[in-house]
Amino acid sequence: QEKLAQEAELTFKHISKIERALTTPSITTIYHLATALKTSPAELLGFTRSPEHKPDPTLVFEELLELLKERPKLQAEFVARLVEELKKSIK
């Protein structure tokens, strides 16, 4: 956690709170974490698909909600807000 925090330019306490679902990371924080972990934000959040797959945004949202049923409420709320922001930017 300490090395990740340093590489992502975050505090150890912030990383710990994210891992324990005590706080919701901002999009910027997700970007910093993904960069530190040498991956993409989509990969970090588990939203990657094959390049030829062009999903319907509504179906993707429904899939996300289904996947989040077993997750802590804070994570589900974060993803719902993120999707809403993405829908706004796409329009």
ABEGO torsion letter per residue (X at the ends): XAAAAAAAGBBAAAAAAAAAGABBBBAAAAAAAAAAAGBBAAAAAGABBBAABBBBAAAAAAAAAAAAAABBAAAAAAAAAAAAAAAAAAX
